[in-house]
Amino acid sequence: MLCTGQLIMAQSSELSALQQQIAAKIGPVEGARSAYTQAWSFDPATPDQVKLTVEETDKKKGKTETATYQFSLVDLDENLVRDETRRDLKFITAGIGGKQKMVDVYENGEPQNYEDEVNILVADSKAARELQELLKNAIALARSQDKTRLQFGSFEEMDIWLQDHIKDFKQEDNYYMAAFKPSGSEKIIYDYNLRRRDSRNVDKFQYTFNLADLDPNRIQLEVRGRSIAVNAKTERDQHFVTVFDDEQPDNFDDEINFPMESIAAARDLAAVLRMAIPEAVKLRTESLIPMDDLTAGLSDFSEQVRSFTQEGTTFDQKLDNGCLTTYQVQETGSNGKTETATYEWNLGDLGPDEVAIKVAGKDIYVVGEIKNGENLIQYFRDGEQRNYTDQVDIRAEGVENAKSLAFLLKQIAKGCDEQQRQMLGGMEKDDPAAWIQSEVQAFKDPSEPAYRQEIAIDRDNCSLVLTTVSPKGRGEEKMRYEVLLRNLDSAVFNPEVSGKEVLVELPTREGEDHIKTYKNEAVEKFTNSLQIRVKDVAAARSLIAVFWQLMEDCAE
């Protein structure tokens, strides 16, 4: 610590010496119409802080205007120090990095809008070259020295600093009352309360957010007129900031603004946030513990799907504990009107990489999408079946609940997919032909009660005959399909979904026309595929698995 302290003192002394040299190089300049006097001053205790005073006297009118510029060398960019000539005057212009407006300007004592550069008058090119070199050296040293000023040994120290430095202040006629503290027992989740009061109004806001959701590369100062703030945006513009406006929930947001009293305070806050965010990310990563096993994960996921009330609307939710699941959400509005949505599907059909969090205004969901966009989710609205869909949106109670659900769902999707593969691969029937015949014949289509189907399988010849009877006009249409099992391509047997209907499609090898077709006992053309209706996707998969067994038996 002694060596560090000595180094800082040495650097401070060196910077003060450079500042004195700069001050000595800055003086009066004569222009064609005006005469200028300049004064460069600084406090040796904080040698990076500069006050530049420029007095301009009109030679003809004798009128004098005074401009004052206050800034920190830390904010200047040595790469933006340049020599400029404007008609009869020569300047050294020093710019702020990123064109941020961090130069405090006063004209004749009256505050003006902040600016993004400083202009220093010089007498000639030689003076410009010397001042330019001195200024670049001073900026580099000030920046190097500033890096050692804000240092922390732990996230806890940063946390204390943030709570202490996001505080009340007065800016012109506005009073800002700010409080920044952890949200409950959570270590990296914060409540930021802000009250802004002027002579007429009081605005009250609360922002709740996870520090790990912010992007350290998108922390910047925002200066508008005389107002100063630190703007912090979330990673990938995710709307993960919970907002209350006058204690009423507002839309989720993707950024937070911290009004600050001064440029120096804003600069420090931005620096500490940039340091704290990566540490918060580490803490969050450590807290994300993978599920012990599929059973535990399914149970936890089911419990995390909660019922809640939002702005007078109640969402009663439940999700069955199991890979083959049913999710139901009943929405009851303040007027008592109720709507119920029900989804039935296998969690293993979801793409783990497609699980995402969706935010729409004040609503937040965990979205699961079926792999390859297949419509494998059976959907009911108020008890009435609708078309199958490829996506389910599960309502979350808030941002952190949504994150927990998404984290679990990605793992569960993988586990249930493996479970489903094992179950189907190990499905064995003592008499697969009889089982298939029974399942096919037992199917009843609620939308077409007169429809019937049956299948006959010849184990000796390894052939099948599928017969379907459908109502047509005042009569019916009978279709018969005959094919040898060896001509079917079991590798591409799949559930097929059309609207509310689920089919098992049995195509031929290489799409050859091997299936002989009859319509009302009259020979029709050969075709390359036949379809069997089933009640749902799970039934389709079971039928396909037993067909695999049947075809393996025939191949032996």
N, C-alpha and C positions, 0 to 999 in steps of 0.2 A: 504493500500500500504506500510505503514511503517513497519508493522509486516512482510509482505512478503519480503521486502528488508532486514530486519534484519535476517530473516530465511535464505535467500540466502547467506548473508555474513557469517552467522554462519556455514552453510554447506561448503562454500568455505574454510573457515579457518580449519574446521575439515578435509576436503579432503587434504589440504596442509600438515597438520600434519601427515596424513597417508602416503602421498607421501614421506615425509622426513624419516619416519620409513622404508619405502621400500628402499629408496636410501641408507640408512645406512646398510641394510641387503645385498646389492649387492656389490660385490668386486672381488678381484682377485681369480682365480681358477687355480690349477695346474693339467694338464693332463699328460698322459704318454709321449706324443710327443710334446705337445704345452702348452704354458702358456697363460692365458687369463686375461686381465684386463677389467673391466666393469664399466660404469658410467650411472647412472639413473638420468636424470635432467628434470625439469619442470619449467614453468613460474607461479609464485603465482597468477598472474592476470587471468590465464586460467589453473587452476591446473589439469584439465583432460587431457591436452595435454602433451605427454611424448616423450622424446628423449632418446633412449637407444643406447649407443655406446659400441661396443665390439671390442677389439684389440686382435688378435691372433698372437702369436710369435712362429715360428717353432724353437724348442730347438736346433735342429741339424744345420739348415741353418741360423738361426738368422733373417729370413725374417718375417716382420710384415704385416698383412692384417687387414684393418679396415672396420667394417660393422656398419652402422647406421640405426636404425629403428625408424620411427616417426609414432605415432598413438595416438588415443584418448581412454582413459579408457571406454568411453561411448560405443565404438564399440565392446569391449570385452564382452564375456559371462562368468559370474562367474561359470556356470555349465561346462564350457570347460577349466577350470584351473585344471591342473593335473601334477602329478609327473612322470617323465620319466627317464630311465637310458639307456645310449647307451655306451656299453663297459666301458671305464674308466671315463665317464662323467655323471653327474646327472643334470637334467634340471627341471625347472618349465615351462611348456608350457601353454600359454594362447591363446585360439582360438577366432576367430570372429564368431558371430552368423550367421548361414546359410552359413558358409564357404565363406563369401564374402571377396574379396581381398581388404582390407582396410589398410594394413600396408605398409607405404612408405619406400622402402629399397634403401640404397646406399652402394656400395662397393668401397672402396678407392676413395670416392667422386663422383663416377659415378652412375647415377640413374639406378635402375634395375626395373624389373616388380614388381608390388604390390603383397604382400603375404597375407595369411589368418590366420597367427598365429605368435606369438612371443616366442622365446626360451631364457630363462634366466638361466645361469649357477649358480649352487650352490655347496658348498663344501661337504655337507653331508646330510643325511636324516633329521637331526634336523633342519638345515638351510632351507631345502626344505619345511618342515612342517610349519615353522614360516612364510616364505615368501608366501606360498600358502594361508594361512589364511589372512595375510595382504592384499594381492592382491585381494582376493575375496571381502573383506570389502570395499576396495577402489573402485572397479568396481561397486558394489551395490550403494555406496554413489554417485559416479559420474553419474550414470544413473538416480538416484532419483533427483539429482540436475538439470540435463539436462531437465527433464520434465517441470520444471517451467520456462525455458529460452524462449521458443517460445510459447507465449500465445496471443490469439486474442479475441477481444470482438464481432466481427461480420465477416460475409463473406467479406464485403467491405475491412476490414483491411487485410484479407488474400489476396484479389485481388491486393491490393497495394503492398504487400510484394512480390508476385509472379512477378509483372511487374518490380519491382526494382531489384530483385535478379537473374532473367534470363537475363543475360547481356553479353557484349563483354568480351573476354579474349584471352590471347596468351598462347599456350602450345607448347613448343619447337619451331618447325618451322611452326606451324599452327596457323592461326588467325581465331577466331570465332567471328562473329558479329551476335548477337541474339537480337530479339525484341519479346516481349510477350504482347499482348494487346487484349482487347475485340474486337470481330468482329462486327463492326457497333454498333448498339444500344443494341445488345444482351448482357445480363448480365453474362451468364455462358458459352457462346460460344466464343472461342478464336482463334486468328490467331497467330501462332508461326512461325516467319520468321528466317531462319538460313542461314548465308553465311559462308562457310569454304574456306579459301584461304591458299595455300602453295606456294612454289616457282614457281610452274608450272601451277596450275589449280585453278579455282574458282568454287565451287559448291554452288548452290542456291536452297533452298527448302522453301516451305510454307506448313504448316499443319494447317488445320482448324478443330476444334473438339469441342464437348460439354463436359465440365468438368464432367458433371453428367454421361457420358458414360464410364468413366474410373472406374476400379476396385481398391478400396483403398487397398485391400489385395494383389495386384499384382504390387505394386510400389517397385522397388528394384534398387540397384546400380549395374551397369555393369562396370567392370574394365577389360580391355584387354591391356596387356602390360602396357603402361603409360597413356593410354586414360581412362578417367573417364566419365561416363554418368549415368543419371537416366532414367530407362526404365519404361514406364507406359503402361500397357495393358488395353484393353477395357473389359467390362463385357462380359462373354461368348464368347470371341474372335470375337465379332461383328466387321465387317469392316466398322466402322463409322468415320474413320479419312480421311478427304479429303486431297489429296497430290498433290502439284505442284512441278515438278522438272524443274528448269530453266524456270519457268513461263508456262510450258506445263503440262496439267493434266496427272497424273499418276494413277495407280490403287489405289482404296481405301485400307486403311490399318487398322490393328487392334492394332497398338502400335505406341508409339512416343518415340524417344530417345532425351534426353536433355543433350548434352555435357556440362560438368562442369569443372571449373578450378582446383578444389581440392576435396579431400574426404570430408572435412568439409562442403563445399558449397553443394556438392551432398547430404550429409546426411540431411542437413537442408531443401533442396528442397523436398526430399522424404517425410520428416516429415510434411511439410506444405501441400503438395499435399494430403497426407492421411487425414489431417484435413479438407481440403477444399472440397474434393469430396462429403462427406456425406451432407455438407451444400448445395452444388450445387444440389444434388438429391432432397433435400427438396424444394428448389426454383423451380425446374422443376415440381415437383408434384403439387405445388400451382398454377402453370401456366396452368396445364392441366384441363381445365374447360369442363365438359360434355356438350354435345349439348342441347340446350333448348328444342327442340322437333324434331321429325323425319323430318318434312318439312325443318326446318332450317339446320339440319344436312346434308340432301341430297343436298341442295343448296350449302352449304359450300364445301362439298366433290366434287361436280361437278366443282366448281371454282378452287379447288386445283389441279385438273388434268390439268396441264399446257402444252403448247407447248414450246419447247426450242431447241436450237442448241448445239451440242456437237461434237467438233473436225470435223467440216465441214458437219456433218449429222444433218438434221433437223427432229424433231419429232413433227408432228402436231397431237395433241390429243384432243379429245372431249368425254365427257361422258354425256349422257342424264340425266336430273334431274328427278329421279323417282326410285321407287323400281324395277319396270320392266324396265331395262335399256339397252342401247347399248353403248359399249365402242369401239371407233375406233382410231387407231393409224396409221398415214401415215408416213412412213420413206423415206426420200429423201436424197440420198447420194451425195457426192461432184461431182459425175459423172452425176447427174441428174436422175439417176434411182430411181423409186418410187415403194414401196411395201406397201400394205394396209392390215391390219388385223382388223377384226370386230368381236366383241363378244356380244351376246345377252343372257341375263339371268335375273333371279330375285335375287336381292341382299340378300333377305331373305334365299336363299338356301345355302349361304356361312356359314361355321362354324366360329363363332366369335373367338374361341380359335385357329383356324387354320390360321388366318390372320398373316402374317409374312413379314419381310423385307428381301429381297434377294439381295446380292451384287455379281456381276460377273465382276471382273476387274474394269473397269471405269464406268460400268452400275449399276444402282440401281433400284429396283422394289419393289412394294408392291404386295404380292402374296395373292390371295384369293382362297381357296379350297372349293369345294362343300362338305357338310356334307356326311359322309360315303363313300366318293370317287365316288359318282354317277356322270355320265356324263350328266349334265344338262345344259351345256353352249353351245349354238349354235355358231359355229365358221366358219368364212368366210375368205378366203385368196384371195385378189385381186378380190373380188366379187363372187368367186366360193365357194360354200359350201363345207366344209370339215367335217370330223367326229366330233360329239359332244365331248366335253372334260370336265374334272372335275376341271380345274384350269385356272385362268386368271392372267397374270402378267401385272400390270399397271406401266408404266415407271414413275419414279420420277425425279425431276430436281436436287435433292441433298439429303443429309442425313436428314436435318430438314424437307424438303417437304415430304419425305418418312415417317417420324415419324408422321407428321400431318395426312397424308392420312391413315396410319394404325390405328391411334387412333380413327379417325372418322369411318372408315370402320367397326371396331369391334362393335361400338354402332349401326351403321346403319343396320348391319346384324341382330342384335336382333330385332330392331324396324320393319324392313321389314318382318321378319319372323312372328311377331305378327300380322302385318297388313294383310299378306297373309292368315293366319289362320282365321282371322275375316271375310275377304272377302269370302273365300271359305265356311266357316261355315254358313254364312248368305246368300249364293246364293240361291235364290228362283225363280222358273219359274212357271208361271200360268199353263202351260201344259208341265211338264218335259218330258213326252214321245214324244210329238211332237218336242220339242226342240232337244232332242237327235237324233231323226230320221233325222231332218234337218241337224244337224252338221255332222253326220256320212256320210250321202249321199253327202254332199257338198265337202268332202275332195278330193283333187286332188294331186296325187303324181308326182312331176316334173321329177323324175328319171324313172317313169314307167307310162306314160300317159294313157295307156290302162287299168290300174287297176281301179276297181270301187267297192264300197261297199255300202250296205244298211242294215238297221235294222228295223224290225217290232216288235212293242211292244203291247202285248195284256193286257190292263189295267185290264180287268175283271178276267183273269186267272193269271195275274202277271207272264207272260212268255215273252221271247224274241226269235226272230230268226234273226241271223246275216248271211248275204250272202255276199261272196266276189268272185270277178271274176278277175283272173290274166291271162295274156298272157302266153301261153306255147307252144313252137314250132311254128307251123303255126296256131294253134288254141288257145283255152283258157281253163282254169281249173276253175270250179265253186265249191265253198265249201259252205256248209250250216251248221249252228250250232244252235241247239235248246236246251233251258234250262229254267227251272223255276227260277225266281228271288230269291226265298227263298233258293235255293241251292248254290247261290253265296255268297262268303265271302267278304262283303264290307269293312271289317276292313283292308284288305290287297290289296285293289285296289291301284295301283301305276303306275306312268309313267315308261315305260321301254324304254331304249335307246339302239339302236344297230347301230353303225356307224353313218350314217346321218339320220336314221329313228327313229321316236318316236311312241310308241305304248301305248295304255291303255290295261293293262292286267287284265282280270276279272277271277280270280281263284275260284274254288268251295270250299265249307267248308271242311276242313280237307283233302283236296286233293282227295276227292272221285270222281269217274268217273261218273258225272251226266250230262255231255253235250253230246247229241246225234249228231253224225257227218255224213254228206252226202258228197260224192265226185261225182260230175257230176250226181247227183240224185241217186246214188247208196249208200246204207247204208255202213258206215264205222264203226270203233270201237268207243265206248264211250271214252271221254277224260275228263280232269279235269281243262281246262283253255281255254279261247278264247281271241283273241287279235283284237283290233280295231286301225287302223292307224289314226294318227292325224298330224297336220302340225308342232306343236312345243310343248314344255313342258307346256307353259301356257294353250294351248288348251286342253292338256291332263288333267291338273288339273281341268279346268272348267267342262269337261265331267264327270270326277269322282265325282265332287261335285253334279252335277245334278243327277247322278246315285244314290247317297246317298239319295237325296230327293225322287226319284222315289221308292226306296226300302223301305223308311220309310212310304210312302203313302200305299204301298202294305201290310205293316205289321200292319196297323191300322184296 
